[in-house]
């Protein structure tokens, strides 16, 4: 019998090609085989649960790491949920308002922006997301798991210096994910692995983006998609094919979780 592994799959650019809504047949088959072989397969994504659109259920996956590690859920319960302090949200909100930059607010149930801009629309097209609701005061009365700065050519270093309590990460050319500091998906991976009683050496992580770097680097076996950013490819144990080349299937074969 195969040794049980914790398999963490990024969503956009890994399970789903960017801008598409349907999972490829070979990717679906790979996940189905891994689950039937007794492995723990989870989605590890920058999306919040409100933006899953039932993809997890369609794939038979009942555990996930969302909001870049700040929301971790198993079949039975929420293991971890860490909101950004309201005063921090408001400080960034005021700064972005002064600069005329749109800001997004996300939690388990909502995706809201304080204004609609071309960058917001391009961001949604890139990830094939439904258009968000506009509500500039959403953060005043709702908890926020993650924010999005809808800006091109952002100065990450300047943001990190101004807001040391936050992590800023390139999500796509049209925006930055903003999370409470302390790591990204690797943080959620460690929490989930400990809960399941699985050593980190028995984890397999597959991703394509900047927010996957820590997870892929720290996993027992870290795999970059063929369409991955170059910094991720450099820390990965190996590079598989792209989304359109059945990269997930090849990755899980290489990892030994399916044949």
Secondary structure, DSSP 8 states (H G I E B T S, - for coil): -----EEEE-TBTTTB-TT--S--HHHHHHHHHHHHTT-EEEEE-SS-GGG-TTHHHHTT---EEEGGGTEEE-SS-EEEE----HHHHHHHHHHHHHHT-EEEEE-SS-EEESS--HHHHHHHHHHT----EE-TTHHHHS--SEEEEE-SS--HHHHHHH-TTEEEEEEETTEEEEEESS-SHHHHHHHHHHHHT--GGGEEEEE-SGGGHHHHHHSSEEEE-TT--HHHHHHSSEE---GGGTHHHHHHHHHTS--
